[in-house]
């Protein structure tokens, strides 16, 4: 799975689960500061992304994910996606 496909999947999950505009889901967007996600919305996004991609994010993954690009990279790693 390519990073573009992962990004598209994240945008779809964010639209469905959080009613976010998919256009706002760009790699540089910060989850808290730019997208306005609070702790509950972050957990909702994490759970929905795990279900969508059929992966489990570890606590150490959570600690390093601050932007959409970080989330894409973590998922690419789990899915064996294309390199950065």
Order of alpha helices (4+ residues) and beta strands (2+ residues): alpha-alpha-alpha-alpha
